């Protein structure tokens, strides 16, 4: 089977779609597909694709805007089926942004199938595309790399008894990174050994500067650029808590990988986190993570985050080692049972076949 995968390979303002698409491409290759990755951040010449790629049978783009627009044009000109995978920010941010709204509608209306990683995305999409038959839910697959050594830790080590909170992911406004600093700082009086590690690349220069300024001269904060997968896993293992404070998510790959390794996670109560986290506070003894309260904001996709709720819940988690360990153990088991990357690739393969053979 010949599949063209359209993936935006530049460091985008959101950051995780490239890894998502490439991981699926590798899994499809193992299943016998011939996969061509096309960088949708560059101008695409359909004639060149036909020269270098035998004869694609299907076009598959990741993200309605970053890849969807380009893949839509390739599919139109080559008269091939088009699959679009929604990755999160395209639904919760771009679809709610007037300047992008019409473009997103066009991609939705022309795609043969629109794939989402969890059911909670569908109500937002059905406002624009009410046809149930066009949608398919295929859960994300997650397989974290084994933890590797972190030489950087030996150069500037954390204190032996540090309480380590890690915020992984790109430093961009939608990830709300600055809020993590603001919310944790009042806890220093009660938890003096608290350390915050912000683990990700600054993909928005202006916002990155704000975060860097807030962290400057603060020995309890460490800014670490995104590392190799194995080194990221080592940080997840090092952390007491993995914190996600995003306004919008489609299922953070960083958060899910940390959960797969048994990390305790505390995350904003938004659809893209709620889809994967069973809140231990609401379900004592059954949770696989923790959620703190957020509410809608008049400012588009942004949420109002309850700083007091985050701080009190984080303090509780840090002080309750047994609860934290048990929740982390359940998180690892839940990811293993529900987010199988081999099943994800198989379901995509079956979807491709249904479109190619019709």
Long-range contacts (C-beta under 8 A, 24 or more apart in sequence): 1-32, 1-33, 1-34, 1-57, 1-58, 1-349, 1-352, 1-353, 1-356, 2-33, 2-34, 2-36, 2-53, 2-54, 2-55, 2-56, 2-57, 2-58, 3-28, 3-33, 3-34, 3-35, 3-36, 3-56, 3-57, 3-58, 3-60, 3-352, 4-35, 4-36, 4-38, 4-49, 4-53, 4-56, 4-58, 4-59, 4-60, 4-71, 4-74, 5-35, 5-36, 5-37, 5-38, 5-60, 5-61, 5-62, 6-38, 6-40, 6-59, 6-60, 6-61, 6-62, 6-67, 6-68, 6-70, 6-71, 6-74, 7-37, 7-38, 7-39, 7-40, 7-61, 7-62, 7-67, 8-39, 8-40, 8-41, 8-62, 8-63, 8-66, 8-67, 9-37, 9-39, 9-40, 9-41, 10-39, 10-41, 11-201, 11-203, 12-66, 12-203, 13-170, 13-172, 13-174, 13-203, 13-204, 14-87, 14-88, 14-89, 14-170, 14-172, 14-174, 14-203, 15-169, 15-170, 15-172, 15-200, 15-201, 15-203, 16-87, 16-169, 16-170, 16-252, 16-253, 16-254, 17-62, 17-63, 17-66, 17-67, 17-87, 19-253, 20-62, 20-85, 20-87, 20-140, 20-253, 21-62, 21-67, 21-85, 23-141, 23-341, 24-141, 24-344, 24-345, 24-348, 27-141, 27-341, 27-342, 27-344, 27-345, 28-345, 28-348, 28-349, 30-345, 31-345, 31-346, 31-349, 33-349, 33-352, 38-70, 38-74, 40-66, 40-67, 40-69, 40-70, 40-71, 41-66, 44-70, 44-73, 44-74, 46-73, 46-74, 46-77, 46-78, 49-74, 50-78, 56-80, 57-81, 57-352, 57-356, 58-82, 58-83, 58-352, 58-355, 58-356, 59-83, 60-84, 60-85, 60-348, 60-352, 61-85, 62-87, 63-87, 63-89, 63-90, 64-90, 64-91, 64-94, 64-95, 64-104, 64-107, 64-108, 65-90, 65-94, 65-100, 65-103, 65-104, 65-107, 66-90, 68-104, 68-107, 68-111, 69-103, 69-107, 72-106, 72-107, 72-110, 72-111, 75-110, 76-110, 81-112, 81-113, 81-355, 81-356, 82-110, 82-111, 82-112, 82-113, 83-111, 83-112, 83-113, 83-114, 83-115, 83-351, 83-352, 83-355, 84-108, 84-111, 84-113, 84-114, 84-115, 85-115, 85-116, 85-117, 85-138, 86-114, 86-115, 86-116, 86-117, 86-121, 86-125, 86-250, 87-117, 87-250, 88-117, 88-121, 88-248, 88-249, 88-250, 88-251, 88-272, 89-174, 89-248, 89-250, 90-250, 91-116, 91-121, 91-124, 91-125, 91-250, 92-124, 92-248, 92-249, 92-250, 92-270, 92-271, 92-272, 92-301, 93-174, 93-248, 93-300, 93-301, 95-124, 95-125, 95-128, 96-300, 96-301, 97-300, 97-301, 104-128, 105-129, 112-355, 113-351, 113-355, 115-348, 115-351, 117-250, 117-251, 117-275, 118-251, 118-271, 118-272, 118-275, 118-276, 119-275, 120-271, 120-272, 120-274, 120-275, 121-250, 121-271, 136-351, 138-344, 138-347, 138-348, 138-351, 139-338, 139-339, 139-343, 139-344, 140-251, 140-253, 140-256, 140-339, 140-344, 141-339, 141-340, 141-341, 141-342, 141-343, 141-344, 141-345, 142-253, 142-256, 142-257, 142-259, 142-260, 142-335, 142-339, 142-341, 143-260, 143-341, 144-229, 144-233, 144-236, 144-257, 144-258, 144-260, 144-261, 145-228, 145-229, 145-230, 145-232, 145-233, 146-230, 146-233, 147-230, 147-233, 147-234, 147-236, 147-237, 147-261, 148-228, 148-230, 148-231, 148-233, 148-234, 149-234, 150-227, 150-231, 150-234, 150-235, 150-238, 152-224, 153-238, 156-222, 158-195, 158-222, 158-238, 159-193, 159-195, 161-193, 162-193, 162-194, 162-195, 163-191, 163-193, 163-194, 163-195, 163-240, 163-318, 164-195, 164-197, 164-238, 164-239, 164-240, 164-241, 165-194, 165-195, 165-196, 165-197, 165-239, 165-240, 165-241, 165-242, 165-243, 165-314, 165-318, 166-196, 166-197, 166-199, 166-235, 166-236, 166-238, 166-239, 166-241, 166-242, 166-243, 166-258, 167-196, 167-197, 167-198, 167-199, 167-200, 167-242, 167-243, 167-244, 167-245, 168-199, 168-200, 168-232, 168-235, 168-236, 168-242, 168-252, 168-254, 168-255, 168-258, 169-199, 169-200, 169-244, 169-246, 169-252, 169-254, 169-255, 170-200, 170-201, 170-202, 170-203, 170-226, 171-198, 171-200, 171-201, 171-202, 171-203, 171-204, 171-207, 171-208, 171-211, 172-203, 172-204, 172-207, 173-204, 173-207, 173-247, 174-246, 174-247, 174-248, 174-301, 175-200, 175-245, 175-246, 175-247, 176-245, 176-246, 176-247, 176-268, 176-305, 177-207, 177-211, 177-245, 178-207, 178-210, 178-211, 178-214, 179-245, 179-305, 179-307, 180-243, 180-245, 181-211, 181-214, 181-215, 181-218, 181-221, 182-214, 182-307, 183-245, 183-305, 183-307, 183-310, 183-311, 183-314, 184-311, 184-314, 186-311, 187-311, 187-314, 187-315, 188-220, 190-315, 191-315, 191-318, 194-220, 194-318, 195-220, 195-221, 195-222, 196-220, 196-221, 196-222, 197-221, 197-222, 197-224, 197-235, 197-239, 198-222, 198-223, 198-224, 199-224, 199-226, 199-227, 199-232, 199-235, 199-254, 200-224, 200-225, 200-226, 200-254, 201-225, 201-226, 232-257, 233-257, 233-261, 236-261, 236-263, 237-261, 237-263, 239-263, 240-264, 240-317, 240-318, 240-324, 241-265, 241-266, 241-314, 241-317, 241-318, 241-324, 242-266, 243-267, 243-314, 244-268, 244-273, 245-305, 245-310, 246-270, 246-272, 246-273, 247-301, 247-302, 247-303, 248-272, 248-301, 248-303, 249-273, 251-275, 251-276, 256-335, 256-339, 259-288, 259-289, 259-328, 259-331, 259-332, 259-334, 259-335, 260-331, 260-332, 260-335, 260-336, 260-339, 261-332, 262-328, 262-329, 262-331, 262-332, 263-328, 263-331, 264-289, 264-290, 264-317, 264-324, 264-325, 264-327, 264-328, 264-331, 265-289, 265-290, 265-331, 266-290, 266-291, 266-292, 266-310, 266-313, 266-314, 266-317, 267-291, 267-292, 268-292, 268-294, 268-303, 268-305, 269-293, 269-294, 270-294, 270-303, 276-339, 278-330, 278-334, 280-323, 280-327, 281-313, 286-330, 287-327, 287-330, 288-327, 288-330, 288-331, 288-333, 288-334, 289-327, 289-331, 290-317, 290-327
